[in-house]
Amino acid sequence: MYLDHPVITATHSLTEPDRIERVNRVYGYMVGLADQADNKAFITKLAQLHDDKGTLTVFWHEPLTSEEKQFCVRAWQSLVGDGSTNVEFSINPPPASAAPPAP
């Protein structure tokens, strides 16, 4: 069992809690697509999923392959997602404590 799931966030999630639920469903869909493709590494690469006004940003620890990016796009485009292909990919920034000190 995998326990280090990505952080799920959404803009306006306090006033629109359904946004968090939507991203959780999309995450499950992504992992299901990866499982179907026998891709065991995908789940470990994800750091955070964030919904910002209909755009899903996928933050990763390790670069995603083009196939893995398609898992994200297909899930977001599905009926459980936003229905669009508005997906962006970004490396997860290091925590502030790990950043080098400013000169």
Backbone as JSON, one array per atom type, in Angstrom:
{
  "sequence": "MYLDHPVITATHSLTEPDRIERVNRVYGYMVGLADQADNKAFITKLAQLHDDKGTLTVFWHEPLTSEEKQFCVRAWQSLVGDGSTNVEFSINPPPASAAPPAP",
  "N": [[0.84, -1.17, 0.0], [0.54, 2.2, -0.83], [1.46, 5.18, 0.76], [2.34, 7.81, 0.62], [0.91, 10.05, -0.63], [0.2, 12.67, -3.07], [-0.06, 16.19, -2.23], [-3.2, 17.7, -2.18], [-4.72, 20.46, -3.52], [-6.72, 23.45, -3.98], [-7.77, 26.45, -5.53], [-9.91, 28.67, -3.86], [-10.97, 26.67, -2.25], [-12.05, 26.62, 0.31], [-14.52, 27.91, 0.15], [-15.62, 26.57, -1.94], [-15.79, 23.54, -1.64], [-16.12, 21.33, -3.28], [-14.21, 21.42, -5.23], [-11.85, 20.29, -4.21], [-12.71, 17.68, -3.87], [-13.12, 17.01, -6.55], [-10.46, 17.08, -7.56], [-9.38, 15.01, -6.06], [-10.82, 12.83, -7.13], [-9.86, 12.9, -9.75], [-7.16, 12.38, -9.3], [-7.34, 9.69, -8.44], [-8.23, 8.57, -10.84], [-6.04, 9.08, -12.51], [-4.07, 7.45, -11.3], [-5.28, 5.0, -11.64], [-5.16, 4.78, -14.45], [-2.39, 4.65, -14.74], [-1.88, 2.26, -13.35], [-3.22, 0.48, -15.01], [-1.56, 0.61, -17.21], [0.57, -0.68, -16.19], [2.44, 0.85, -14.82], [4.34, 1.45, -12.3], [5.92, 3.4, -11.2], [4.83, 5.93, -11.54], [3.05, 6.94, -9.5], [4.78, 7.57, -7.44], [6.11, 9.79, -8.32], [4.56, 12.07, -8.18], [3.97, 15.16, -6.55], [2.22, 17.26, -5.83], [-1.13, 18.22, -6.55], [-2.96, 20.73, -8.02], [-5.82, 22.68, -8.38], [-6.6, 25.45, -10.15], [-8.92, 27.53, -10.84], [-10.0, 25.93, -12.92], [-7.74, 25.03, -14.21], [-5.49, 22.44, -14.01], [-2.65, 21.96, -12.14], [0.16, 19.98, -12.11], [2.47, 19.05, -9.92], [5.71, 17.72, -9.65], [8.08, 15.31, -8.29], [9.97, 13.96, -9.7], [10.78, 14.06, -13.17], [8.03, 13.66, -15.43], [7.11, 11.2, -17.82], [6.09, 11.37, -21.3], [3.91, 9.68, -21.62], [3.0, 9.47, -18.97], [2.26, 12.11, -18.51], [0.06, 12.18, -20.16], [-1.7, 10.54, -18.73], [-2.49, 12.3, -16.76], [-3.69, 14.4, -18.24], [-5.76, 13.02, -19.55], [-7.3, 12.21, -17.36], [-8.08, 14.69, -16.24], [-9.55, 15.69, -18.33], [-11.7, 14.05, -18.37], [-15.08, 12.97, -17.4], [-15.13, 13.04, -14.63], [-13.37, 14.99, -14.07], [-12.4, 18.27, -15.06], [-13.19, 18.44, -17.65], [-11.68, 19.61, -19.55], [-8.54, 20.21, -21.31], [-6.74, 21.63, -19.86], [-3.99, 21.49, -18.44], [-1.1, 21.85, -16.57], [2.41, 21.37, -16.01], [4.84, 21.13, -13.48], [7.96, 21.32, -11.77], [8.31, 20.31, -8.42], [8.85, 22.8, -6.07], [11.68, 23.13, -3.86], [11.41, 22.75, -0.25], [11.2, 25.73, 1.79], [13.07, 25.67, 3.85], [15.07, 24.15, 2.76], [16.12, 25.61, 0.77], [18.86, 27.48, -0.63], [20.65, 29.95, 1.3], [19.88, 33.44, 0.95], [21.94, 35.78, -0.84]],
  "CA": [[0.0, 0.0, 0.0], [1.3, 3.44, -0.96], [0.91, 6.14, 1.71], [2.89, 9.15, 0.44], [0.13, 10.63, -1.72], [0.48, 14.1, -3.27], [-0.9, 17.19, -1.6], [-4.3, 18.1, -3.05], [-5.14, 21.82, -3.18], [-7.53, 24.13, -4.99], [-8.14, 27.84, -5.28], [-11.28, 28.83, -3.33], [-11.45, 25.39, -1.71], [-12.84, 26.83, 1.53], [-15.89, 28.28, -0.22], [-16.07, 25.61, -2.96], [-15.1, 22.3, -1.28], [-16.22, 20.34, -4.35], [-12.97, 21.46, -6.03], [-10.93, 19.31, -3.63], [-13.27, 16.38, -4.21], [-12.85, 16.79, -7.98], [-9.04, 16.75, -7.75], [-9.2, 13.66, -5.5], [-11.32, 11.86, -8.12], [-8.92, 12.93, -10.88], [-5.97, 11.66, -8.85], [-7.65, 8.27, -8.51], [-8.31, 8.21, -12.26], [-4.64, 9.05, -13.0], [-3.4, 6.27, -10.76], [-5.89, 3.86, -12.32], [-4.57, 4.69, -15.79], [-1.01, 4.17, -14.57], [-1.96, 0.84, -12.99], [-3.61, -0.26, -16.21], [-0.37, 0.58, -18.06], [1.6, -1.36, -15.4], [3.43, 1.86, -14.5], [4.39, 1.54, -10.84], [6.72, 4.57, -10.8], [4.06, 7.17, -11.68], [2.49, 7.42, -8.23], [5.86, 8.09, -6.58], [6.64, 11.02, -8.91], [3.66, 13.19, -7.95], [4.17, 15.89, -5.29], [1.03, 18.05, -5.52], [-2.1, 18.49, -7.61], [-3.63, 21.97, -7.66], [-6.83, 23.19, -9.31], [-6.72, 26.91, -10.1], [-9.94, 28.06, -11.75], [-10.16, 25.07, -14.08], [-6.46, 24.55, -14.72], [-4.83, 21.53, -13.08], [-1.19, 21.98, -12.16], [0.73, 18.75, -11.56], [3.84, 19.25, -9.45], [6.35, 16.4, -9.57], [9.4, 15.15, -7.69], [10.8, 13.47, -10.8], [10.1, 14.37, -14.44], [7.05, 12.71, -15.95], [7.24, 10.84, -19.23], [4.95, 11.85, -22.08], [2.78, 8.79, -21.3], [2.51, 9.85, -17.65], [1.55, 13.38, -18.66], [-1.23, 11.86, -20.76], [-2.58, 10.05, -17.66], [-3.0, 13.51, -16.1], [-4.57, 15.11, -19.16], [-6.97, 12.21, -19.76], [-8.11, 12.25, -16.14], [-8.65, 16.04, -16.1], [-10.5, 15.87, -19.43], [-12.8, 13.1, -18.2], [-16.29, 13.46, -16.75], [-14.88, 13.29, -13.2], [-12.48, 16.15, -13.99], [-12.9, 19.57, -15.51], [-13.68, 18.33, -19.02], [-10.78, 20.35, -20.45], [-7.16, 19.74, -21.35], [-5.94, 22.67, -19.21], [-3.1, 20.86, -17.45], [0.28, 22.34, -16.58], [3.34, 20.52, -15.27], [5.89, 21.93, -12.87], [8.74, 20.63, -10.76], [7.96, 20.73, -7.06], [9.93, 23.6, -5.5], [12.16, 22.59, -2.59], [10.89, 23.48, 0.89], [11.95, 26.95, 2.1], [14.21, 25.36, 4.72], [16.12, 23.5, 1.96], [16.63, 26.57, -0.21], [20.11, 28.11, -0.21], [20.43, 31.28, 1.87], [19.98, 34.57, 0.02], [23.23, 36.47, -0.68]],
  "C": [[0.89, 1.24, 0.0], [0.67, 4.51, -0.08], [1.38, 7.58, 1.5], [2.21, 9.84, -0.74], [0.44, 12.12, -1.88], [-0.48, 14.97, -2.47], [-1.96, 17.61, -2.62], [-4.77, 19.48, -2.6], [-5.99, 22.39, -4.32], [-7.78, 25.56, -4.56], [-9.61, 27.88, -4.86], [-11.84, 27.54, -2.74], [-12.27, 25.54, -0.43], [-14.3, 27.17, 1.22], [-16.47, 27.34, -1.27], [-15.38, 24.27, -2.71], [-15.19, 21.2, -2.34], [-14.98, 20.32, -5.23], [-11.97, 20.43, -5.52], [-11.41, 17.9, -3.98], [-12.98, 16.03, -5.67], [-11.39, 16.38, -8.2], [-8.74, 15.37, -7.16], [-9.68, 12.6, -6.48], [-10.36, 11.76, -9.3], [-7.64, 12.18, -10.52], [-6.2, 10.15, -8.91], [-7.69, 7.76, -9.95], [-6.89, 8.1, -12.83], [-3.93, 7.77, -12.57], [-3.97, 5.0, -11.39], [-5.34, 3.67, -13.73], [-3.14, 4.17, -15.72], [-0.99, 2.69, -14.23], [-2.29, -0.01, -14.22], [-2.43, -0.4, -17.17], [0.8, -0.12, -17.38], [2.77, -0.42, -15.09], [3.42, 2.08, -12.99], [5.14, 2.77, -10.35], [5.9, 5.86, -10.76], [3.63, 7.75, -10.34], [3.56, 8.05, -7.34], [6.41, 9.43, -7.08], [5.81, 12.25, -8.57], [3.9, 13.83, -6.59], [2.9, 16.62, -4.87], [0.17, 18.18, -6.76], [-2.88, 19.72, -7.16], [-4.58, 22.42, -8.76], [-6.93, 24.7, -9.11], [-7.67, 27.35, -11.19], [-10.03, 27.25, -13.05], [-8.88, 24.63, -14.75], [-5.83, 23.67, -13.64], [-3.32, 21.68, -13.24], [-0.7, 20.74, -11.43], [2.18, 19.05, -11.21], [4.46, 17.87, -9.23], [7.7, 16.48, -8.88], [10.43, 14.76, -8.76], [10.05, 13.76, -12.11], [9.16, 13.25, -14.89], [7.35, 12.42, -17.42], [6.03, 11.39, -19.99], [3.72, 10.97, -21.82], [2.17, 9.18, -19.95], [1.78, 11.18, -17.69], [0.17, 13.14, -19.27], [-2.2, 11.27, -19.73], [-3.26, 11.26, -17.0], [-4.02, 14.23, -16.98], [-5.87, 14.33, -19.36], [-7.88, 12.26, -18.55], [-8.8, 13.61, -15.98], [-9.73, 16.28, -17.16], [-11.75, 15.01, -19.26], [-14.02, 13.75, -17.53], [-16.1, 13.7, -15.26], [-13.98, 14.49, -12.99], [-13.18, 17.41, -14.45], [-13.52, 19.5, -16.9], [-12.81, 19.06, -20.02], [-9.39, 19.7, -20.44], [-6.21, 20.78, -20.73], [-5.12, 22.07, -18.07], [-1.7, 21.42, -17.66], [1.12, 21.43, -15.71], [4.48, 21.37, -14.74], [6.65, 21.09, -11.85], [8.36, 21.19, -9.4], [9.1, 21.55, -6.49], [10.39, 23.0, -4.17], [11.55, 23.38, -1.43], [11.77, 24.69, 1.21], [13.17, 26.65, 2.96], [15.37, 24.73, 3.95], [16.73, 24.45, 0.95], [17.94, 27.19, 0.28], [19.85, 29.51, 0.34], [20.63, 32.37, 0.82], [21.3, 35.29, 0.25], [23.07, 37.82, 0.01]]
}
